[in-house]
Amino acid sequence: MKIQNDNCRMCKGSSFSVVIDMGEQPLVNSLVSVNDLANDTAGTEVWPLVVERCNDCGLVQIVDIVDANKIYRDEDYLYFSGDMPNLSEYFKDYAEYLKENFITKEGELVVEIGSNDGIMLEHLKDKATVLGVDPASNVVSRALRRGIPTISDFFSARLAKSIERDWGKAKVIYGNNCIAHLNNLYDLMDGVNILMPHNGTFAVECNYWGGMVKNKNYSLIYHDHFSYFSLLDWVDFLERNQEVWGMEVFDAWVTPAQGGSLRLFIGRIGEHEISDRFVDLVNEEKDTKLNSQETCDQFREDALDRAHALAWKVKSAVEKGKKVAGYGAAAKGFSILSLAGLMDKKYIQYFVDDSPAKQDKFTPVSFIPVMSRELAARSLPDVFVITAPNYADVIIEKEKAAGFKGEFILP
């Protein structure tokens, strides 16, 4: 189940330095059902979570990973895009941008890598022929019920050949917050190279190392995320392999998603005009030495400081006799609480989550219950720790409207 990589997944270098060691942690989306609680081993597996920096190219990454089959295929994957507040509107805006700028003819093929339950493809199917690819069969099932054709598999060069044979070339290929989940980025780009025509576009939206550093945000560090990308990582990766794939980044900017996500566009060399905002972001990363070990060391210090501050706030509330609960059984929240040493029922009595897929389950290892807001209303806490930090504004507004009089702690 564990894969030990000897080489960097972008430059194949073999020298690494530790950025931050998060200790041994369970898989964040492996919630335990009531029926499984009787099994003494259910929800007890933990895995090392160590983030390292490649000393050759600077890519920040998890080198020794948990096999993606364990994360996405051996059990139900509990993240559904359609259950996330405001995400459909966010994807609708992004879909409109793709339609206006890259889908020039009715019926052109668009392929989404890591398409989850298909909510973005739903916004594209009025103009394009759409196809999703996702390894998690339970989320694929939901996409199919939406009427979104979806292949339950990992995207690869092998699969790209099959898609090209059965569907033709894809004018647009894109992936949202899933490319960081791939261990073999060479196989990814081989697949894109097979499937994308000369005037096609490959769009990537991913967690952004620059945003993590700026916001001192360690919540994105969990086993699902193998890489933490900068723009320069992608620029250098494609330049090193331009004779193989003949591609370059031609546009990029930072979006507000996930506390700052990197959105970049890749095409055949010379096929697209290089944007000013791409050049500006490249220069900003160089000026701030984003990919340096010095930046990584500062990030570790900042993350530990934030974790200690959160631990003090929560433990102080508990010592005063206050009841504390988490709002959002989210991967990010579990990472935040774990580094702070707070994933324990003596600190967090329960989690509230609006996703039916997570309700009536328990967190792994600590076995903290996850419940609906309606059930939590029977015994509301004095303090909510907002453990879905990217939805903090939505949660606070919703709770104030519902008459919640307690406190909120923001990580």
N, C-alpha and C positions, 0 to 999 in steps of 0.2 A: 504493500500500500504506500510505502515511502519510496520516493525516487531521489537518489543522490546524484546531482549534476556536478560534473567536474569542470564544466566550462560555462562561461557567460552565454546567455541565450541570444545576444546580439553580436558580439565580436569574437566569441569562442576563446576569450582569454581565460586564464586559470588562476589568477591571483585576486583575492577578495579581502576586504576589510569590513568588520562588523559595523553596521550603522546603529541598530538597536536590537536587543534580545528581549522579546516579549514573554519568554518562558515557555512552558509547556501548556498548550491550550487545546480545548476540543474544537471540532469544526463548528463554526458559528451557526450554520443552518441545520444542524443535526438535532432538532428538538425531539424530545422523548414523549411518546404517547402514553396515556394512562395504562393501556394494556401492557406496554413494555416495561413498566415500572417493576413488575414482578420478576423480571429477568435481572439478576444481580449484576450482569455485565453491561446492560443497556445504558448508553449515555456516559460510559466511564472512560472511553478512549481519549487520550490526549496526545498531541504531537508538538515537537519543537517548532517555535515560530521565531526565526532569526532572519532579520533583514540585513543584507550585505551590499557593499558597493564594489563593482568591478574596478580594479585598479588600472585596467587598460583603457576602457572606454567610458567609465563613469556611470553605467546603468545601475540604478538601485533596484535590488531584486531579492527574492527569496530563492536561495540556491538549492537547498534540500527541501523538496516539496511533498505534499500529499498527492498521490495519484488522482488525476481529475476524474477518473471513473468512480472513485470512492466518493467524491464530492457531488457529482451530478447524476450518476447512473445507479449506484448500488442502493440508494434510498431516495425518497422523494425530495426534490429541491423545493424549498419553501418560500423562495422569493418570486412573487408574481408582479410584473410591471403594472398590470391593471389595477392592483390593490394600492398603489402608491398615490398619495394625494397630489393632484396637479400634474402628474407625470404625462398623462395623455395630452394635455394642452401643450406642454413643453415639446413633446414629440410632434405634435401637429405643426407647430411653428417650424421645427427642423425639417419636417417633410415638405412643407411649402417651399422652403429654401432649396431643397434638392430638386423639386419639380420645376421651379423657375430657372435654375441655373444649369442643371445637368441632364434632365430628362427632356429631350428635345422633341421626341415623337411619341405619339400614343402607342401604348403596348410594349414599350421597351422593357427589358427584364431588369428588375431590381432584386438583389439578393441580400438579405440581412443575416450576418453571422451572429449567433447568440441572440436569436429573435425573441426568446422567452414566449410570452403568450400572444405576441403579434400585434400589440397596440399601435406601434409606429407603422407597420406595414398596412394596417387598416386605413391610415391616412394617405397612403400612396396608391392604393389599388384603383382609385378613380381615374388615374392617368397611366399607370404602369402595370405590367404583369409582375406579380410579386411572388417571392419564394423565401421562406424562412429556413434557417438551419439552427438547431439547438440540440444538445445532447440529452437534456433532461426530459424524459418521456412524459412525465406528469404535466409539465408546462406546455409541451407540444400538444398534448391532448386538449388543453384549453384553447390553444391557437386554432386547432382544427375545428373545434366547436364554433369559433368565430368565423369560420370560412376562410382561414388563411392557410394555403398549402405550405406545409412545413415538413422538413426531413429531420428525423430524430437521430442525429449523429454529430460528431465533432467535425468542424470544417477542416479540410485537408486537401492536399494536391490530388489524392485519390478520389475524394468526393467531387472536387472541382471538375475532374474529367467526366464523371458521370453526369453532372449538371449540364456541362457544355454539350454533351451528346444528346441529352433528353430535352433540354430547354434552350440551348444556344448560348451565345455570349451575354454577359450581364453589363449593361451600360453603367450601372451604379452597383457597387458592392460597399456595404458599410457594416460597422459593428459599434454598438454602444455599450461601454463599460463591460466589455467581455474580452477584448484583445489582451488585456492584462492577465486573463485567466489561462492563456495558452503558454505551454512550455516550449513548443517548437515553433519559433517565429519564422524560421527558414521555410518550413513546410507551409505555414500560413501564406507567405509571400509567393511561394511556388504555386499555390492554389489560385491566388489572386492573378498571378501572371498568366495562368492557363485560361481563366474565366473572363478576364477583362479585355475588351477590344482596344485598339490603338487610341481611340478618343474617349475611353472610359475613365471612371473616377472611383478611387477607393477612399472612403471617408472613415476616419477613426475618431471616436470620442472615448476618452479614457481618463482614469484618475491622473492628476497632474502633480508631479513632484514639486513643481514650483509653487502650486497652491498649498500643498501640504507644508512646505517650509514656511511660506509667508504666514499661514494661519496657525502654525504650530499644531497641525492636525494629524494625530496618529490614529484616528478612528478608522482609517481606510486600510490599516494593516491587519489582515487576517489571511487564513490559509488559501482562500479563493484567489487572492490577488498575488500573482507570481512576480509582477513587475510594477515599478512606479516610474512612469515615463516623464522625461522632459522632451521638448521639441528637438533639441540638439541630438538626443538619442536616435530619433528617427531620421534626421538629416544625415547623420554620420553612417547609420546602418545602411541606408539606401545608396549613399555615395560609395561605400566599401563594396557594394554588390551591384553597381550600375551596369557592369558588363553581363550580369546574369539576368537581371530583371528590367533594366533600362527605365527606372522610375525615379521620381523626385517628389518632395513635398513642394506644393506651389501655393498653399494658403494655410493659415492657422490662426486661431485666436483662443482665448480663455472664456469659457461660458460660466454662468453662475451655478451650474449643477454640481452637487456633491461638495460644495464649498470651494469650487473652482476646478473645472474639468478642462482638459485640453481637447480641442476639436481641430483636426488637421485633415488636409485633402491631398491625396497622392495621385499622380497621373504619369503617363509616359513622358520622358524627358523632352521638353520643348513643345508639348501639346497645349499647355496652359500658361497663361501669363502669371508671373510671380507677383504676389500681392505685397503691398507696402507693410501691411500689418504682420505678415509672416516675417519679413526682414526685421521689423521692429522687435518682435518677440525673440528672434534669434539673438539680436544684439543685447537685449535685456538679460537673457540667460548668460551670455558671455560676460557682461559687465558685472553681474552679481555672483559669478563663479558658481552657478547653480549645481553643476555636476561635480564639484570638488569635495574632497574628504573633509575639508574645513566646514563646509556647509552641512555635511552629514553629522559631524560631531556637534554642531550647534543645534541641529534638529533634535538629536537624542537628549541633549540637556534641556531643551524647551519642552519636549514631550514629558520627560520625567517630572519637571517642575509643575506642569499642568496636572499630571496624575496625582502628585502629592497634594496639590491644592484641593482637588476634587475629593480625595480621601478625607482630608481634614473637615471639609464642609459636611459630608455625609455622616462621618463618625461623630461629629459634634452634635448633629441633629438627633442621632440615635441615642447618644449619651444624655440628651435632654428629655428623653422619653417620647420623641416624635416617631410616628409611623412613616416609613419611607417606601415608596414604590417607584419602579421605572416606567417611563412612558415610551413604549416602542421596543418590541423584542427584535431589535435590528442588529445586524452583524456589527455595524459601527458602534452601537451602544455596548455590546458585549466586549469589544476590544477596549473601549474606554474604561469600562468598569474593571476588566481583568488587570490591566496595567496598574490601576489604582488599588488593587486588592479588595475589591468590593463585590465580587460575584459570589455572594454568600447570603443565605437567608437571614442571618443576624443583622444584615445591613439593608438588603432589598427584600421586602416581603412578597412582592409579586410584580409582574410586568403586565401592563395594559397594551394590547395591540389590536388594531382595527382589521387585520387580515384574518379571515376565517381559517385559513390554512395553518395559522400559528396558535389559534385559541385552543384552550383545553389541553395544552401540551406543557412540557416542563423543560427548562434549560438543561443541557448536558452537564454532568459532574455536580453542579450545585443544586439541581432539581428545584429551581424556583418556578412556581406556576405562572403560566401565561393565560390571561383571560380577556374577555371582551370588556369594553367600558361599561356596558350595562351590568355585568356581573360585579365589576369593581365598585359600582355605585352603592352596593350594600355595605361596604366598609372602606370608604375613601381614605387615602393617606393624609397625613399632615403636609407631606412634602412629595412632590413628583420630581425625580431626576429625569430630565429629558434625554432619553437614550436613543432617540432618532433625531440627532441634532440638526440635520438639514431640513427638518420639518418643524423646527422649534416654533416659528411664528404661527404656523397653522394650528399647532397643538395648543399653544397658549391662548390664542383667540377662541378656539373651540371650547376650551375649559372655562374660560371666563364667561362665555355665553351660556354655558351650562350651570353657572353658579358656583364653581369651585372656588373656595375661599382660602385654600392653603398656599404653600410656597412652591416656587419652581427653582430647581437648581440646574443651571446650564453648564455642561462640562467645559 
